Amino acid sequence: MSKGLFITIEGPEGAGKTTIIGMLATKLKEQGIKVIITREPGGIPIAEQIREVILDKENTAMDSRTEALLYAAARRQHLVEKVVPHLHEGSIVLCDRFIDSSLAYQGYARGLGIDEVYSINHFAIEGMMPDITFYFDIDPEIGLDRIGQHKGREVNRLDLEELHFHKKVREGYHLLLERFKDRIVMIDASQSLEDVFQIALSKLVKVINHS
Ligand code: TYD
């Protein structure tokens, strides 16, 4: 059994996940808590290489099932090579995206089916689900607008999808909230960064204190 806590952060583009994860980790470290930040797809060299293939804007021919399988493959390698060892050392692992991204993006928005995508991911993760998931909810029009203002941010193949696709991603997440009521906690990410951070921090502290 692992001793750490596996916490995943989810949400559509522009929800502020990555910034907030950094702020949460800094806060926990100040309190002497062992914490690491990582991300999907990527986090370790093999998975970062898979990420390049998935997100390359030139790969317009990529089939949806290929896409889902590549995310699952990157997930598997990242889990065994990085997440599990850190959990065994007793760290809190804050992971920017995990299985729910595949269920919302590939399962629902791409139309492959949430159950179908869950089944290939079940093979990949062997039941290693997060202890808790924070879902940052935002209207995709606001989220995409925020991304547009980040001039330095790399635009990837999924960012180029139409607004309709991003709306479906959000609908997909809302279905997952129903389905995994005990695991997924929603945070309204349309508020200011500082407010979102404070809400996320107080929820995170509660989870740590009860673990
Ligand atoms: P990234 O630049 O990390 O986006 P973000 O900052 O929004 O997290 O790119 C990851 C992209 O991959 C993002 O568009 C979401 C998508 N994705 C999936 O479609 N399925 C998945 O399983 C994962 C992990 C990500």
Boltz pocket constraint, residues with backbone or C-beta under 6 A from the ligand:
constraints:
  - pocket:
      binder: B
      contacts: [[A, 11], [A, 12], [A, 13], [A, 14], [A, 18], [A, 40], [A, 41], [A, 55], [A, 71], [A, 96], [A, 97], [A, 98], [A, 99], [A, 100], [A, 101], [A, 102], [A, 103], [A, 105], [A, 106], [A, 154], [A, 156], [A, 158], [A, 159]]
      max_distance: 6.0
